[in-house]
């Protein structure tokens, strides 16, 4: 039960962190192993997300950089890149939890709770917008065949 709770807590923290920009990922296809955040030459201790990047590289070992030794933390990422990276990170952390090679600290849980509370309204707004877009897309998909046949 403790491992399951820890796994859920870390997964939620990673998901929330990524959604609000606290955690950035590189696509596994472009990944180069980084053993230390200092291996990523464009990541500075002055960067606002430095601690998050440092934890993902050094504590969890599930963050990688580009072949040129950069992280490109200011670059936008696609939803595919995000999904692949998040899946990879969750798999890595799940394995670490099962092998007892990483421990969830009280600070991790406090941070997760604080972030959830702090960004609750923004996440709710985003969920509502996504739901609305999905509804509109479904409607367009329903009428697309009629429009296609009318055009021919």
Secondary structure, DSSP 8 states (H G I E B T S, - for coil): -HHHHHHHHHHHHHHHHHHTTSS----GGG-EE-SSGGGSTT--TTSTTHHHHHIIIIIS---EE-TTS---TTS---HHHHHHHHHHHHHHHHHHHHTT-S---HHHHHHHHHHHHHTHHHHHHHHHHHHHHHHHHHHHHHHHHHHHHHH-
